[in-house]
């Protein structure tokens, strides 16, 4: 299983340790999304950034549509099935999404693919960027509900 991590808050006075952790995860700006594997070290990093980001288990369909619509190559070109056939072992974007979900593959493994998805702000906005998802806000762990948020941001 893989997590989709989205940065929600962009406060300038962020603690240095939290800012460093977000840089290591690859979310340097608001509305940036990355796909991270589910392992103990990643879970620890997610707990550090829980007051600035939201995450959950991304589905294969959502990841495929995110790669198709917002995935970019170096030079700001779109990712296509033809490019994947030439530069990776995958024939389609859906095959690559399935491998990423199963933690067999990473976005960085394909040559020339940017690992960050630059998403739009969500339609009808965030639920509130100062409270956790459990308390009616947008921060922290949200489980399968991350797919609804991503679809609102595509």
C-alpha positions in Angstrom: 0.0 0.0 0.0 1.2 3.5 -0.7 0.2 6.9 0.8 -0.7 10.1 -1.1 0.7 13.0 0.8 -0.6 16.5 0.2 0.8 19.7 1.7 -2.1 21.9 3.0 -0.5 24.7 4.9 2.3 27.0 3.7 3.2 29.0 6.8 6.5 30.9 6.5 7.5 30.3 10.2 7.7 26.5 10.1 10.0 24.7 12.6 13.3 23.8 11.0 12.9 20.1 11.7 9.4 20.0 10.2 10.5 22.0 7.1 13.5 19.6 6.6 11.2 16.6 6.9 8.8 18.1 4.3 11.7 18.7 2.0 12.9 15.1 2.4 9.3 13.9 1.6 9.2 16.2 -1.5 6.4 18.5 -0.5 7.9 22.0 -0.6 4.8 24.0 -1.6 1.1 24.1 -0.9 -1.0 21.7 -3.0 2.0 19.5 -3.9 1.3 15.8 -3.8 3.8 12.9 -3.6 3.3 9.1 -3.4 5.2 7.6 -0.5 5.5 3.9 0.5 4.0 2.6 3.7 6.9 1.6 6.0 7.9 2.5 9.6 10.3 5.3 8.6 7.7 7.0 6.4 5.1 6.7 9.1 7.4 8.4 11.5 8.0 11.2 9.0 4.3 11.6 8.5 3.7 12.1 12.2 6.3 14.9 12.2 4.4 16.8 9.4 0.9 16.0 10.5 0.2 19.7 11.3 1.0 20.8 7.8 0.0 17.9 5.5 -2.8 15.4 4.9 -2.3 11.8 3.8 -4.2 8.5 3.2 -4.2 5.3 1.1 -4.5 6.2 -2.5 -6.5 3.9 -4.9 -5.1 2.6 -8.2 -7.8 4.4 -10.2 -7.1 7.8 -8.5 -3.4 7.4 -8.9 -3.7 6.5 -12.6 -5.9 9.5 -13.3 -3.5 11.8 -11.3 -0.5 10.5 -13.4 -2.5 11.0 -16.6 -3.7 14.5 -15.8 -1.0 16.1 -13.6 2.1 13.9 -14.0 4.9 15.7 -15.7 8.2 14.9 -17.4 11.3 17.1 -17.3 10.5 20.0 -19.6 6.9 20.2 -18.3 5.6 17.6 -20.8 2.8 15.2 -20.0 3.4 11.6 -19.2 1.9 9.3 -22.0 1.6 5.6 -22.5 4.1 5.9 -25.5 6.7 7.5 -23.2 6.3 4.7 -20.6 6.7 2.0 -23.3 10.0 3.5 -24.5 11.5 4.3 -21.1 10.2 1.7 -18.6 8.9 -1.8 -18.4 5.3 -0.7 -18.3 2.9 -0.6 -21.3 0.3 1.7 -19.7 -0.1 4.3 -17.0 -2.5 1.9 -15.2 0.2 -0.8 -15.0 2.6 1.7 -13.5 0.0 2.9 -11.0 -0.6 -0.7 -9.9 3.1 -1.3 -9.3 3.4 2.0 -7.3 0.5 1.0 -5.1 2.1 -2.4 -4.4 5.4 -0.6 -3.4 7.3 -2.4 -6.2 8.1 0.8 -8.1 8.5 4.5 -7.5 7.9 7.5 -9.6 11.6 8.4 -9.5 12.5 5.0 -11.1 11.3 6.2 -14.6 13.9 8.4 -16.2 12.7 12.0 -16.7 9.5 11.8 -14.6 9.0 14.4 -11.8 8.0 12.7 -8.5 5.8 15.7 -7.5 2.2 16.3 -8.7 1.3 20.0 -8.7 -2.4 19.9 -8.0 -5.1 22.6 -8.1 -6.7 23.9 -4.9 -9.7 21.6 -4.1 -13.1 22.5 -5.4 -15.1 24.1 -2.5 -11.8 24.4 -0.6 -10.3 22.6 2.3 -12.4 21.7 5.3 -10.2 24.0 7.4 -6.4 24.1 7.6 -6.0 24.4 11.4 -7.7 21.2 12.7 -7.2 17.5 12.1 -9.4 15.6 9.8 -11.0 13.7 12.7 -12.0 17.1 14.2 -13.6 18.5 11.0 -10.4 20.0 9.5 -8.1 18.9 6.6 -4.9 18.0 8.4 -3.4 14.6 9.3 -4.5 11.0 8.4 -7.7 10.7 6.4 -7.6 7.1 5.1 -9.6 6.4 1.9 -11.0 9.9 1.9 -7.8 11.1 0.3 -9.2 9.8 -3.0 -12.1 12.2 -2.8 -9.8 15.1 -2.0 -7.5 14.3 -4.9 -10.4 14.0 -7.3 -11.5 17.5 -6.2 -8.0 18.8 -6.9 -7.6 17.4 -10.4 
